[in-house]
Amino acid sequence: MPEWEEPGRPRGTGRRPGARAPRPDQARSRSGRTPPPARQARRSPPPQRARVARGHQDGPRARRARFERRAKAFVAAASIIVLLSTGLAWQQYDAFASRLATAAGLELGQDADGAIDILLVGTDSRTDAHGNALTQEERDKLHAGDADATNTDTIVLIRVPDNGESASAFSIPRDSYVTVPDEVPGDDWPGDRRVKINSVFGSTRFQELVRLVEEEGMDRDEAATIATAAGRDALIKTVAELTGVSVDHYAEIGLLGFLLLTDAIGGVEVCLNNAVYDPLSGADFPAGRQVLDGADALSFVRQREGLPGMDIGRIHRQQVFMASLSRRVLSTDVLTSPSKLSELSSAIQRSVVIDDNWDILAFAKQFQDLAAGNVQFETIPVVTTNAWSSDGSQSVVEVDPEEVEARLAQVLADSVEQEEPLPDFGFDPSDITVNVANASLLEGLATRVVDELTRVGFVEGEVGNWLGKPTMGSKVITADTGSDAARAIADYLGGLPLEQDLDLRKDQIQVVLTTRYDGPGAAAPPEMPQPDEQVVLAEGDVPPPVSAEHAGPPCVD
């Protein structure tokens, strides 16, 4: 039985959050802050029929999505834990970085394939990141026994294309039946070198430790450091063999990390389809939405028994948890709280190990615009969850390396497709402010269209619902129908007709959208599980992708 699943967890329940209804009359800016009155006074509003209301089609959920997509995501070490979507603003970076635990001697890539690829590993360690023993109080909170172990039951490969606009986090099931590359040391492998991937780290470490101590007479403490590096390197090589991806950076978190990080931000919200009680993991929660503290969060992500596909069901739990953790870290009350940021910093320093060649500050600057809504969590392609090992002795998850490699390669292909060249309008679009109003029943249409316009350089103005006279078709309203800017916007949005309104400023253009609009931004993004939506997995199913963009967690088994 893996150490993450040892019995002994006492029963407890999650803490239900209080609901706070958004104020529909309160306009917000991209940053999520209410503009000060002086700033509003200086801004020339559009005429009466061009005003927009922020409700219904582009309501609270769309406003929150806009905030999260635009939040500055300073992805320092905390980014790894919340999967590249943390908004930490380190005031004393040097002091913070100097206390991070690092791993030396790893053979890593050089970002030569168009993406930065990060291997995130969750281990069974009962020590902190610096090898210090935990306090008795911390051990009691873990409810996972005293025996230390080196199973890597959580393995996530994160791909961040070089354009920095998105990230995809791929969970690798711990029972994935993989081939250990020939360059990985050790003589105690099966003849075909095929094993469950969660054993690669620990088995390599053990074999190397025995060799160094018994054959070379090395001091055990010195040998343990070298053997641990060999285990990490073996896992890196095995993941590369499976995925066709060269791992550029490595991050590791032990049991303590889940507890400390969750408590540092005041808990993480989850949602369950049904009440659960599992004495093996300690999971004892009611159905519905609830906020978990660190100890309960650990039980939530450890549970396997009673879940569809067991390991696959647990992976889905972990993905939903990490998405919710990302949202929580990006919330205003965390980002603006010095005490919470300080606790989060301390939690990272105690629980996270990163490779010693990782310049976190440079990485943060390169991907500072990556926000929680642009991080997607999914599971690598799986052939079947009910396969057997070569010797027939154990149940394994069968994966096809070619299918896995093709899916990860698609992430880069998608990012290249997104990098279409910006149009040359013949003028500076940043001089033009565009208001976009939704006159349709399509939720989020104005938000998507203004995103397209700001992507090509225009400045976002008011965004919301149309309060003017009913209109039969989409249109562009401008003070001068002969202006280059008005014609360029009309053409870019699919040839919309122009309408004159002399009350508008020359540098201000109003776009009105109806249901028949079919230009850039018309298509809604693929459906993701919504807050409180039940996601029920049948036996053998692979979880659907999970995004951190939504305002609350989907309900899971």
N, C-alpha and C positions, 0 to 999 in steps of 0.2 A: 504493500500500500504506500503510495507516495506520501512524503512527509506533509505535504500541504493538505492532506485529507485525514490526518490522525484524529481520532475521537477525543472527546474531553471538553468540547466547547459548550458552556452552559447556555441555557435557553435565554433569549433576549428578543426584543422587538425593535423595529425601526422607529424613527421619530417622524411623525407626519408634519409636513410643513403647513404653515398658515398661508392661505391664498390671498394675494393682493391684486385687486383688479386695476388694470392700467387706466389712467385718466384720458378719455378719448379727446378731451379738449386741449390737451397739452402737446403742442408741436415740439418736435425734437430735431436736432441737427444730426449729421452723420456720426458725430462722436457720442451721441446719446445724451448730451447735455442740453438743457433748455437755454436758448440764446438769451443773453441779457437784454433788458428792455432797450438800452441805448442802441444796441446793434440792430434790434428790430426796427427802431425808429428811423435809422439811417437807410434802411433798405426800402426801396420804392416798391410797393406792392403792385401786383398786376391789377387791372380793372376788375370791377365787380364780377363780371361773368367769367373771368379767368381765374378766380380764386378756387382753391381746392380744399376739400375736407379730408382729414386723415382718419378715415374709418372705413369699415367694411372691406372693399376690394383691396385697398392698400392700408390695412389697419395695423393693430399692435404687432401681430406676428411678422408682417412685412417690415415694419419699422425696426423690430429687433434684428431681423435678418440683415437689414442694411447696416445696422450698428456693428454686428459681429463680423461682417465681411470687410468692414473698413477699419476695425480696431487694429491698432499697431501691435503686432505680435512679436515682441522681443523674445525670440526663441533661444534663450540661454539654456542651461542644463535642465531647467524645469520643463522646457519644451519637449524633452524626450519623454518625460513622465506623462504629460498631457498631450503627447504626440504632436509636437511642433505648433502648438496653438496657445501658448501661454503669453500673457501680456505683462510679464514682469519688467519693471524698469529699474535695473540695478543701479543704485546710487554709488556703491562702493564695489565696483566689479572686481578690482584686483584682490581685495580682501576676500570676496566671495570665492573667486576662482582658486585662490591659494589654499583653501580648505577643502576643495573637491578631491575625492579619491580618484586615482587614475590607474589604468592598467597598461603596463609596458610590454614590449616584445611581441606585439600583434602584427600579423601580416595583413595589411589593409590595402584597399585600392586607392586610386588617386583621382576619383571623380572623372574618369575618362570615358564614361558611356552616356553622358548627357543628363545624369542625375546624381544627386548625393543619396547614397543608400546607407541606411542606419539600421543596425541589428540591435533590437531591444530585447533583453533577456530577463525574465523573472526567475529567481533562484529560490531554493529552499533554505538558504542560509539563516542561521539564528544569531549571527553576529551583525554588526553594522558595517558600513562600506569600508571602514578602516580596519576591520578585523577585531574590533573591541567587543567583548562579551556584553550582551544586553543586561539591563537591570532585571531583577526578579519581577518587578511590576510590569515591565515591557513583555517579559516572557509569559506572564499570566494573561496579558491582553491578547497575545498571539494565539493562545489555546492550541498550540501545535506541537507540544512535546519539547523535550530538551535535546534530542539527538539531532546533530547538524547533518545536512545532506547536500548533495550537489546536483539533484535533478533540476532540469530546466523545463518546467511544465508550462511556462509562458514564453513563446518565441514569436516575435513580431518583426517583420521586415518593413521598414518605412522608405518609400521612394519619394524623393522631392526633386522633380525636374528642375533643371538649371534656371528656368524662367521664374521660379519661386512663386508661382501663382496657385499651386495646389500641392497636396500631399496625399498619398495613398498608403494606408497601413494594413499590411497583409498578415493575418494570423496564420501560423503554421501549427496544425494540430500536433499535440505532444506525441501521439502514437503514430505519426506519419512514418511509414516504412521506407527508409532511405538507404542509399549506399554511402559508406564512409570512404572518402577518397584515399587512394593509395599512399599519399604523402602524409597522412595522419599516422603518428607513431603508435606502436602497440602490437603485441602478438596475440592478444586474447580476444580477437574478433571472430565472428562466424566465418566459415570458408568463403561465402559470397560477400562478406563484409556488409551485410544488410542488417540494420538494427532500427529500433524506434529512435526517433531523433532526440527525444528528451534524455536519452542515456549517453549521448556522444560526449558531452562535456564531462560528466562524472566518471565515465569509464576511462576516458583518455587521461584524466587527472590521476585516477587511482593507479593505472598501469605505469604512468610516468613517475609517480611518487615511489612506487615499489622499486622501479629500476634505479632511480637516483640514490635511494637509501641503501638498498641491498647489494646492488652491483657496483655502484661508484662510491659507496661509503659517505655520502653527503649528509650533512646535518639535516635533521628532519624539517626544521623551520625553514631553512634555506631551500630545501627541496620542495616544500609545499608551495612556495611562491612560484618557482619555476613550473611545477606541475599544474598549478592553477592557470598560468598563462598558456600552457600547452592545451588544457581543456578548452579554454576560450577560443584559441586559434583553431582547434579541431572543429568546433561548432561553426565558426565563421566559414571554414573551407567546405563543410558539409552543406551549409545553407547555400553557398555559392554554387556547389555542384547541383543542387536541387533546382535552383531558380535561374541559373545562368547570369546572375547578378554579382558583380564584384562589390563586396561590402566595404564601404569607405570609413564608417565610424561604428563604434561599439559602445553600448550603454547597458548597464546591469543594475537591477534593483532587487533587494531581498524582501523577505516577508515584512520587515519593519517599515519599509518604504510605503506600502499601501496604508498602513496604520497612520504613520506620521503625516503624510501628504494630505490624507483625507481630513484628519483632525485640524491641520494647519489652516484649512480654508473653511472650517465650520461645518463639515459634512458634505455628502454628495447625494443628490436625489436619484432614486430609482423607482421603477414601477413593476409590479408583479401581477401576472394574470390570475394567480391563485395563491392562497396561503401556502407556505412551505415549512416543513420541519425535517431537518436532516441532522441527526446527532453526530455523524462523521465529520461534517464541516462546521457544525454549530449553527447552521442557518435556521433561524426560527423567526419568520416574518409573516405579517398579515398580507392579504391581497391589496393591490392599489398602490398609489404613490406614497413615498415616505423618504425621509432623509436619514442616511446611515452615518454613524460615526465610524472611526477608523477600525475598531474591532469588528463591528458588524459588516463593514465593507469587505474586510478580509474573508469573512464567512460567505458573503454574497458571491465573491469571485472564485472561491475555492470549491463550492458545491458542484458535484458531478452526479451523485446518486439521485435517481428520480428525474433527471433531465433527458430530453430526447437526444439520443446519440451520445449521452454522457459527456465525453470530451468536447464534442461539437456544441452541445448545449452550454457548457461552461464557457467556451470561447465566445458565444453570443453574449453571455452575461458580461464577460470582460470588455467586449467591444462597446456595449451600451454604457457600462460604467465609465470607460475612458472618455467616451463622447460627453457624458454628463460632467465628468471632472473638468474637461476642457471648457465647457460652458460656464461652469462655476468659477474657474480661475479668471475667465474673461469678464465676469460680472463686475459692475461698477463698485460694489461694496468691498470686493477683494482688491481690485486695482488701486483704489483710493485709500486703502487702510494700511498705514505703515506697520501696524502690529501684525496683520495677517501676512504681509509681504515678508516681514522679518521671520515669522514662524515658517513660512514656506521655504525661505532661503536656508534656514537651519535644517529643515527636514531633508532638503536635497543634499546638503553637505554630509549628513549622516547616513543617507540611504542609497546614494547613487554612485556608481563607478563608471567613468568614461575612459576612452582610450587616451593615452598621453600625447597624441599628436593632434588632438582636436582643439582648434582655436575657437572657443565658444563665442567670443565677442565678434570675431569676423563672421562667423556663421550667423549670428543674430542680425548683424547689419545687412548681410546678403539677403536674408529672408524675413525682414522686418514687416513686410506687408502681408505675410501669411497669417490668416485668421482661422478661428475654429470652424467656421462654415465651409472652409475650403479643404478640410481634412475628412477623408472618407475611410471607414473601417470595413474590411471585408476579409473573407477566408480564402486561402489559395484553393484552386480547383481540386476537388476530391473525386476519385473514381468510385470508391465505396468505403463506408465506415465499418464494414463487416468482413474484412479480409483476414487471412491468416498468414503467419510468418512462414518462411521457407520450410522450417522443420515441423510446422503444424503445432507448435507449442504455445503460441500466444496470439490473441486477437490484435489486429493492427489496422491502421487506416491506409488504404492503398492510394497513392498519388502517382500521377503521370508527369515526370519532369518536363516533357515537351509541352504539355498543356499549361503547366505552371510557368514555364519560361515565356510562352506566348502571351499569357495574361499580364505578366509584369512588363513585357515589352510594349504592350498596348498602352500602358500608362504614358510612356514617352511619346508614342505615336499621337495620342490624344493631345498632349501638351504642344506638339509641333503644329497640329491642326489649329490650336487656339492662337498661335503666334502669327496670324495673318498680318501683313504690313498695313500700317495705318494709312488712310487716304490722305492725299495732298489736296487740301481745299483751296489753296492759293491765298489763304489768310490765316491768322492765328486764332484757332477756335477757343483758346483760353480767354479771349476777349468777350466771348458771347455766353450769357447766362440763359439756360433753357429750363423753363417750367414745363412739367409733364403732368397732364391730368387724365385720369382713367374715367371714360364715359361708358365703359362696358361692364359686364358682369364677371369678367375674368379676373380672378384675384391675383394681385401682384404684377399686372401688366405694366403699369406706370413705372414700377420699380425696375423691372427688367429692361425697359426701353431707356430709362435714364442711365442705367449702368452701361448700355451700349454707347450712349452719347458721351458719357464721361470717359469711357475707354478710348475714344478717338480724340479727346482733348477738350470738349466743351465743359462748361462749368455748370454744376447742378444748381437749380433754383428750387422752387416749391414743387413738391411731389405729393400727389394724393388723388382725390376723386373730383370729378368735374361738377361744379355747382352752377354752371351757366345754363343757357337755353339748350333744350334738346337738340342734338345734332345727328344727322343721318350718316355721316361718315367721318373718318379721321381727317385731321387737317393741321396745318401749321399757321399760326396767327402771328403777324408781324406788323410793325409800324410802316415798313417799306417793303412792298412785295417785289421790288426790283433789287433788293440787297443780296449780295453774294452769300451772306450767312443764311438767310432764310431759304434761298433756293438750294443751297448745299444740304441743309438739314432735311428739306422736303424730299430731295433726290435720295439722300442716304437712307431715309426711312421708307423708301419704296415708291417714290413719286407721289407724295401727298399733295393735295391742292393747297394753295396759299389763300389766306384771308387777311384783309387789312384791318388794323385797329390802331388808330392814331394815339391812343392813350398809353400804348406801350413805349418804353424807351427803345432807342435804336439798337442798344446792345442786349436787348431782352427779347426772347422769342418764346411763344407759348405753343406747346404741342398738345393736341386733344386726340385721344385714342378711343375707338369704338370696337365692337366685337369683330368687325370684318377686317381689322388691321392684321396684316400678314408680313410686316417688315421685320427688321432686326429686333430681337427681344420678344417676338410674338409667341414663340414656343416655350411652354413651361418646362422646367427641368424635370428629369426623371423622378418618379414618386419615391420618397423615402418614408420609412415609418414615422407617423406623426406622434406628437405627445399623446399619451394615453391610448394610442392605437395598439390593439393586441396583435402580437406576432407569435403565432403558434407553429412550432416546427414538428413535422412528422418524423418518424424514425428514418434516418438516412438523409434527411434534408440538410443542406448547407445554409447557414443563416444569410439573410439578405444584407446588402450593404447598409451601414449605419453612418449617418452624418452627424457632426456636432452642431449643425446649423439651427436645429429646431429649438423652440423655447422650453421644451421639457422632454423627458425620456419616453420612448415607446415602452409599452408593457410587454414583458417577456415571461417565459416559464421559469 
